[in-house]
């Protein structure tokens, strides 16, 4: 079984240039099994033969392996901290015309990025135009990025938003154009691609929990490089800095997983 998993990951790397070898095997096995069952393949060996006969199956498998679970204002207390403390502190350090750079790697279908755009629009209002705002939201999934760019969400998804914000920033079930224009969505491999640089606020939430310890350390170094000195890093509530990374960041809020580049 383990050999078949490694063979499958090698095939993905050779065919699609995506390396899943640093992802936790337990999560990969569950997701591979889910995709295999949908194809009616009775074993992993049979599924490997299916991939050879149907190369388009690689894209479907990759979409299954990539994590796309997200929500508007997920863990609301984190966004209160961003709204009440982090954004005002960043703005206080800026002068008119300065760049304001935010990055959401692993953005999935875009809810997190739009949540940040919403907070910025509420905090800055018309003075937002005084800054060179670049709000980057990146992911490996083409399918997720298509949804994010479209900005259309189910009623169930939108119920997490306060009614006044839905009325102000949404037209029906779609994000209004002025908010969509604030976010730059793009394909990016957090592991293999160079990081976006000079970032003031970086939200990498519920991504690292699927990586092995060694890959987490590798990615943390990239996130540290991406941030300006004094820039903020926000992780998911079930994530924390890897051992040895404490010298790179100050812990601002242990409970909310907020850190600041030293």
GIVEN-V486513 format. One record per residue. N is the residue number from 1. RES is the residue in one small letter. PSI is psi in radians with two decimals (NA if undefined). NEAR is the number of other C-alpha atoms within 12 Angstrom. D_FIRST is the distance of its C-alpha to the first C-alpha in Angstrom with 2 decimals. Layout:
n:N res:RES psi:PSI near:NEAR d_first:D_FIRST
n:N res:RES psi:PSI near:NEAR d_first:D_FIRST
This chain:
n:1 res:x psi:-0.84 near:15 d_first:0.00
n:2 res:x psi:-0.72 near:14 d_first:3.82
n:3 res:x psi:-0.68 near:13 d_first:5.45
n:4 res:x psi:-0.68 near:19 d_first:5.10
n:5 res:x psi:-0.82 near:29 d_first:6.29
n:6 res:x psi:-0.66 near:24 d_first:8.75
n:7 res:x psi:-0.74 near:21 d_first:9.80
n:8 res:x psi:-0.78 near:35 d_first:10.55
n:9 res:x psi:-0.65 near:31 d_first:12.48
n:10 res:x psi:-0.71 near:20 d_first:14.28
n:11 res:x psi:-0.73 near:25 d_first:15.33
n:12 res:x psi:-0.75 near:29 d_first:16.72
n:13 res:x psi:-0.73 near:19 d_first:18.55
n:14 res:x psi:-0.69 near:14 d_first:20.07
n:15 res:x psi:-0.70 near:19 d_first:21.04
n:16 res:x psi:-0.01 near:21 d_first:22.19
n:17 res:x psi:0.64 near:20 d_first:22.82
n:18 res:x psi:2.19 near:30 d_first:21.02
n:19 res:x psi:1.90 near:27 d_first:18.91
n:20 res:x psi:0.14 near:36 d_first:16.48
n:21 res:x psi:-0.39 near:28 d_first:15.12
n:22 res:x psi:0.04 near:29 d_first:17.62
n:23 res:x psi:2.63 near:29 d_first:16.61
n:24 res:x psi:2.26 near:23 d_first:15.21
n:25 res:x psi:-0.63 near:24 d_first:11.45
n:26 res:x psi:-0.76 near:19 d_first:12.30
n:27 res:x psi:-0.74 near:23 d_first:14.54
n:28 res:x psi:-0.77 near:30 d_first:12.43
n:29 res:x psi:-0.74 near:26 d_first:9.64
n:30 res:x psi:-0.76 near:17 d_first:12.71
n:31 res:x psi:-0.62 near:25 d_first:14.41
n:32 res:x psi:-0.74 near:36 d_first:11.83
n:33 res:x psi:-0.68 near:27 d_first:11.49
n:34 res:x psi:-0.77 near:23 d_first:15.28
n:35 res:x psi:-0.70 near:29 d_first:15.82
n:36 res:x psi:-0.75 near:30 d_first:13.62
n:37 res:x psi:-0.61 near:17 d_first:15.64
n:38 res:x psi:-0.49 near:17 d_first:18.80
n:39 res:x psi:-0.07 near:22 d_first:18.28
n:40 res:x psi:0.18 near:14 d_first:17.83
n:41 res:x psi:2.32 near:19 d_first:14.66
n:42 res:x psi:-0.21 near:17 d_first:13.23
n:43 res:x psi:2.87 near:21 d_first:9.56
n:44 res:x psi:-0.61 near:27 d_first:7.63
n:45 res:x psi:-0.75 near:22 d_first:8.79
n:46 res:x psi:-0.64 near:19 d_first:12.15
n:47 res:x psi:-0.65 near:30 d_first:12.25
n:48 res:x psi:-0.69 near:32 d_first:11.93
n:49 res:x psi:-0.66 near:22 d_first:14.84
n:50 res:x psi:-0.71 near:23 d_first:16.64
n:51 res:x psi:-0.67 near:28 d_first:16.71
n:52 res:x psi:-0.64 near:17 d_first:18.33
n:53 res:x psi:-0.46 near:12 d_first:20.80
n:54 res:x psi:1.41 near:15 d_first:21.57
n:55 res:x psi:-0.45 near:19 d_first:21.68
n:56 res:x psi:-0.31 near:16 d_first:23.32
n:57 res:x psi:-0.42 near:25 d_first:20.06
n:58 res:x psi:-0.78 near:31 d_first:19.14
n:59 res:x psi:-0.69 near:23 d_first:22.06
n:60 res:x psi:-0.67 near:25 d_first:21.10
n:61 res:x psi:-0.78 near:37 d_first:17.58
n:62 res:x psi:-0.74 near:34 d_first:19.23
n:63 res:x psi:-0.57 near:26 d_first:21.78
n:64 res:x psi:-0.65 near:28 d_first:19.20
n:65 res:x psi:-0.55 near:34 d_first:17.54
n:66 res:x psi:2.38 near:33 d_first:21.04
n:67 res:x psi:2.20 near:29 d_first:22.70
n:68 res:x psi:0.58 near:31 d_first:26.04
n:69 res:x psi:2.09 near:21 d_first:27.34
n:70 res:x psi:3.06 near:29 d_first:30.94
n:71 res:x psi:2.79 near:29 d_first:34.46
n:72 res:x psi:2.32 near:36 d_first:38.10
n:73 res:x psi:0.79 near:31 d_first:39.27
n:74 res:x psi:2.25 near:29 d_first:36.03
n:75 res:x psi:1.33 near:25 d_first:37.06
n:76 res:x psi:-0.57 near:21 d_first:40.74
n:77 res:x psi:-0.52 near:19 d_first:42.06
n:78 res:x psi:-0.75 near:30 d_first:40.28
n:79 res:x psi:-0.51 near:31 d_first:42.19
n:80 res:x psi:-0.72 near:20 d_first:45.38
n:81 res:x psi:-0.73 near:26 d_first:44.95
n:82 res:x psi:-0.78 near:37 d_first:44.41
n:83 res:x psi:-0.79 near:27 d_first:47.45
n:84 res:x psi:-0.48 near:18 d_first:49.77
n:85 res:x psi:-0.94 near:21 d_first:49.01
n:86 res:x psi:-0.90 near:34 d_first:46.76
n:87 res:x psi:-0.83 near:32 d_first:48.26
n:88 res:x psi:-0.64 near:21 d_first:51.87
n:89 res:x psi:-0.71 near:20 d_first:51.20
n:90 res:x psi:-0.80 near:31 d_first:49.75
n:91 res:x psi:-0.65 near:31 d_first:52.67
n:92 res:x psi:-0.46 near:14 d_first:55.18
n:93 res:x psi:-0.12 near:18 d_first:54.10
n:94 res:x psi:2.64 near:20 d_first:54.53
n:95 res:x psi:2.82 near:14 d_first:57.68
n:96 res:x psi:2.28 near:16 d_first:58.56
n:97 res:x psi:-0.14 near:14 d_first:56.74
n:98 res:x psi:2.64 near:20 d_first:53.97
n:99 res:x psi:2.50 near:24 d_first:50.37
n:100 res:x psi:1.92 near:36 d_first:48.20
n:101 res:x psi:2.19 near:36 d_first:44.53
n:102 res:x psi:2.50 near:42 d_first:41.62
n:103 res:x psi:2.28 near:45 d_first:37.93
n:104 res:x psi:1.49 near:47 d_first:35.17
n:105 res:x psi:2.57 near:46 d_first:31.85
n:106 res:x psi:0.74 near:43 d_first:29.01
n:107 res:x psi:-0.22 near:49 d_first:31.80
n:108 res:x psi:-2.21 near:40 d_first:29.71
n:109 res:x psi:0.21 near:39 d_first:32.33
n:110 res:x psi:-0.10 near:46 d_first:35.25
n:111 res:x psi:-0.71 near:41 d_first:36.52
n:112 res:x psi:-0.77 near:46 d_first:36.49
n:113 res:x psi:-0.74 near:47 d_first:38.36
n:114 res:x psi:-0.54 near:50 d_first:40.92
n:115 res:x psi:-0.74 near:43 d_first:41.37
n:116 res:x psi:-0.73 near:42 d_first:42.36
n:117 res:x psi:-0.70 near:44 d_first:44.58
n:118 res:x psi:-0.79 near:38 d_first:46.25
n:119 res:x psi:-0.72 near:31 d_first:47.01
n:120 res:x psi:-0.77 near:36 d_first:48.48
n:121 res:x psi:-0.68 near:27 d_first:50.60
n:122 res:x psi:-0.73 near:22 d_first:51.88
n:123 res:x psi:-0.75 near:23 d_first:52.60
n:124 res:x psi:-0.44 near:22 d_first:54.24
n:125 res:x psi:-2.34 near:15 d_first:55.69
n:126 res:x psi:-0.33 near:11 d_first:57.84
n:127 res:x psi:-0.10 near:17 d_first:57.63
n:128 res:x psi:-0.60 near:27 d_first:54.03
n:129 res:x psi:-0.18 near:18 d_first:55.60
n:130 res:x psi:-0.16 near:17 d_first:57.05
n:131 res:x psi:2.70 near:24 d_first:53.67
n:132 res:x psi:1.40 near:19 d_first:51.40
n:133 res:x psi:2.26 near:30 d_first:48.47
n:134 res:x psi:1.88 near:31 d_first:45.06
n:135 res:x psi:1.76 near:39 d_first:42.35
n:136 res:x psi:2.38 near:39 d_first:39.07
n:137 res:x psi:2.06 near:43 d_first:36.04
n:138 res:x psi:2.69 near:38 d_first:32.91
n:139 res:x psi:2.90 near:37 d_first:29.41
n:140 res:x psi:-0.31 near:37 d_first:26.68
n:141 res:x psi:2.02 near:34 d_first:26.65
n:142 res:x psi:-0.70 near:27 d_first:29.32
n:143 res:x psi:-0.78 near:25 d_first:29.31
n:144 res:x psi:-0.71 near:32 d_first:29.95
n:145 res:x psi:-0.60 near:31 d_first:32.67
n:146 res:x psi:-0.76 near:21 d_first:34.39
n:147 res:x psi:-0.76 near:24 d_first:34.72
n:148 res:x psi:-0.79 near:36 d_first:35.96
n:149 res:x psi:-0.64 near:34 d_first:38.58
n:150 res:x psi:-0.65 near:24 d_first:39.80
n:151 res:x psi:0.51 near:36 d_first:40.21
n:152 res:x psi:2.29 near:27 d_first:40.16
n:153 res:x psi:2.71 near:29 d_first:38.66
n:154 res:x psi:2.79 near:18 d_first:38.60
n:155 res:x psi:-0.65 near:15 d_first:41.26
n:156 res:x psi:-0.75 near:12 d_first:38.69
n:157 res:x psi:-0.72 near:24 d_first:37.66
n:158 res:x psi:-0.25 near:30 d_first:41.34
n:159 res:x psi:-0.33 near:18 d_first:42.32
n:160 res:x psi:-0.25 near:23 d_first:41.09
n:161 res:x psi:2.46 near:29 d_first:43.97
n:162 res:x psi:2.52 near:18 d_first:47.53
n:163 res:x psi:-0.68 near:13 d_first:49.79
n:164 res:x psi:-0.59 near:14 d_first:52.17
n:165 res:x psi:-0.64 near:25 d_first:49.44
n:166 res:x psi:-0.76 near:26 d_first:48.10
n:167 res:x psi:-0.63 near:17 d_first:51.65
n:168 res:x psi:-0.63 near:20 d_first:52.33
n:169 res:x psi:0.03 near:28 d_first:49.20
n:170 res:x psi:2.54 near:26 d_first:47.85
n:171 res:x psi:1.74 near:19 d_first:49.40
n:172 res:x psi:-2.12 near:17 d_first:47.98
n:173 res:x psi:0.24 near:20 d_first:44.19
n:174 res:x psi:2.45 near:27 d_first:44.22
n:175 res:x psi:2.34 near:36 d_first:44.74
n:176 res:x psi:2.65 near:26 d_first:48.20
n:177 res:x psi:-0.67 near:19 d_first:48.49
n:178 res:x psi:-0.55 near:19 d_first:50.11
n:179 res:x psi:-0.69 near:34 d_first:47.09
n:180 res:x psi:-0.61 near:32 d_first:44.59
n:181 res:x psi:-0.33 near:23 d_first:46.60
n:182 res:x psi:-0.38 near:32 d_first:46.00
n:183 res:x psi:2.31 near:38 d_first:42.26
n:184 res:x psi:1.82 near:29 d_first:40.79
n:185 res:x psi:2.42 near:38 d_first:37.33
n:186 res:x psi:2.73 near:30 d_first:35.23
n:187 res:x psi:2.32 near:26 d_first:31.79
n:188 res:x psi:2.38 near:27 d_first:30.60
n:189 res:x psi:1.89 near:27 d_first:27.46
n:190 res:x psi:-0.50 near:37 d_first:28.00
n:191 res:x psi:-0.80 near:32 d_first:25.73
n:192 res:x psi:-0.46 near:19 d_first:26.99
n:193 res:x psi:2.66 near:20 d_first:30.41
n:194 res:x psi:2.51 near:15 d_first:33.60
n:195 res:x psi:2.69 near:27 d_first:34.62
n:196 res:x psi:2.50 near:30 d_first:37.71
n:197 res:x psi:2.97 near:24 d_first:40.50
n:198 res:x psi:0.79 near:28 d_first:43.54
n:199 res:x psi:2.37 near:34 d_first:42.03
n:200 res:x psi:-0.63 near:42 d_first:44.09
n:201 res:x psi:2.18 near:46 d_first:41.54
n:202 res:x psi:2.06 near:48 d_first:37.77
n:203 res:x psi:1.90 near:44 d_first:35.62
n:204 res:x psi:1.48 near:43 d_first:31.90
n:205 res:x psi:2.27 near:36 d_first:30.85
n:206 res:x psi:0.67 near:31 d_first:27.48
n:207 res:x psi:-0.86 near:37 d_first:25.68
n:208 res:x psi:-0.39 near:35 d_first:25.00
n:209 res:x psi:-0.28 near:30 d_first:23.28
n:210 res:x psi:-0.01 near:29 d_first:20.10
n:211 res:x psi:2.66 near:30 d_first:20.27
n:212 res:x psi:2.88 near:23 d_first:19.33
n:213 res:x psi:-0.79 near:22 d_first:22.46
n:214 res:x psi:-0.72 near:21 d_first:22.92
n:215 res:x psi:-0.63 near:25 d_first:22.78
n:216 res:x psi:-0.80 near:30 d_first:25.13
n:217 res:x psi:-0.74 near:25 d_first:27.60
n:218 res:x psi:-0.76 near:25 d_first:27.53
n:219 res:x psi:-0.68 near:31 d_first:28.24
n:220 res:x psi:-0.67 near:38 d_first:30.92
n:221 res:x psi:-0.65 near:26 d_first:32.79
n:222 res:x psi:-0.72 near:29 d_first:32.83
n:223 res:x psi:-0.68 near:43 d_first:34.11
n:224 res:x psi:-0.77 near:37 d_first:36.75
n:225 res:x psi:-0.67 near:26 d_first:37.85
n:226 res:x psi:-0.53 near:33 d_first:38.10
n:227 res:x psi:2.54 near:33 d_first:40.53
n:228 res:x psi:2.82 near:27 d_first:44.22
n:229 res:x psi:2.23 near:24 d_first:45.66
n:230 res:x psi:-0.01 near:27 d_first:46.05
n:231 res:x psi:2.72 near:37 d_first:43.57
n:232 res:x psi:2.44 near:41 d_first:41.52
n:233 res:x psi:2.24 near:46 d_first:37.77
n:234 res:x psi:2.16 near:47 d_first:36.53
n:235 res:x psi:3.02 near:38 d_first:33.02
n:236 res:x psi:2.77 near:32 d_first:31.47
n:237 res:x psi:-0.30 near:25 d_first:32.57
n:238 res:x psi:0.25 near:19 d_first:29.15
n:239 res:x psi:2.79 near:26 d_first:29.07
n:240 res:x psi:2.92 near:32 d_first:31.13
n:241 res:x psi:2.46 near:35 d_first:31.92
n:242 res:x psi:2.72 near:24 d_first:29.57
n:243 res:x psi:2.41 near:15 d_first:31.21
n:244 res:x psi:-0.19 near:16 d_first:33.55
n:245 res:x psi:-0.10 near:25 d_first:34.30
n:246 res:x psi:-0.45 near:20 d_first:37.21
n:247 res:x psi:-0.18 near:17 d_first:39.65
n:248 res:x psi:-0.37 near:27 d_first:38.98
n:249 res:x psi:2.56 near:33 d_first:39.74
n:250 res:x psi:2.46 near:23 d_first:42.17
n:251 res:x psi:1.97 near:24 d_first:40.93
n:252 res:x psi:-0.79 near:24 d_first:43.20
n:253 res:x psi:1.72 near:23 d_first:41.77
n:254 res:x psi:-0.72 near:21 d_first:39.01
n:255 res:x psi:-0.63 near:19 d_first:38.75
n:256 res:x psi:-0.04 near:27 d_first:38.43
n:257 res:x psi:0.86 near:31 d_first:36.32
n:258 res:x psi:2.28 near:34 d_first:39.03
n:259 res:x psi:2.84 near:40 d_first:39.52
n:260 res:x psi:2.33 near:35 d_first:42.01
n:261 res:x psi:2.30 near:31 d_first:41.78
n:262 res:x psi:NA near:20 d_first:44.01
